[in-house]
């Protein structure tokens, strides 16, 4: 009579711990679903802003600027001004 495979054999295939791998994959899948829901919520907020008369493109630029350090923003604004003047704008 053949023996049932040990627990080690059930969880490892080719040196890969099956339960650990399954746990990681499931966690990533849950986070991907949360990310999808958050993206949908953000899209709805931008639609709300647009319907309230705000320029979505400018809002995105403001959000991007708020993520940066003040010195970095100042440097970019200085370069933008320099480039505009060089182009006669």
C-alpha positions, -999 to 999 in steps of 0.1 A, spaced: 0 0 0 14 34 -9 19 60 17 3 94 15 28 122 6 42 140 36 32 176 44 66 188 30 58 172 -3 23 188 -4 37 223 0 69 221 -19 72 215 -56 105 218 -73 119 236 -42 90 261 -41 69 264 -10 34 262 -25 14 277 4 39 306 7 36 313 -30 -2 310 -29 -3 335 0 19 360 -19 -2 357 -51 -34 361 -32 -21 392 -13 -10 408 -46 -44 400 -62 -62 417 -32 -40 448 -35 -46 449 -73 -83 449 -66 -79 477 -40 -58 497 -65 -85 493 -91 -111 506 -67 -90 535 -57 -83 544 -93 -120 544 -99 -126 567 -69 -99 591 -81 -114 592 -116 -148 600 -100 -132 629 -80 -116 643 -112 -150 641 -129 -166 659 -99 -139 686 -101 -144 690 -139 -182 694 -134 -175 720 -108 -155 740 -134 -120 731 -124 -94 723 -151 -84 686 -146 -51 690 -164 -41 719 -141 -53 699 -110 -30 670 -120 -1 695 -123 -8 709 -89 -10 674 -73 23 665 -90 39 698 -77 27 691 -41 45 658 -41 78 675 -48 102 693 -25 99 731 -25 135 735 -37 128 712 -66 97 731 -76 115 764 -74 143 750 -96 118 738 -122 100 771 -122 132 790 -127 142 768 -156 108 771 -172 110 809 -169 145 808 -184 134 786 -213 103 808 -220 125 839 -221 150 822 -244 121 814 -268 106 849 -266 74 837 -248 
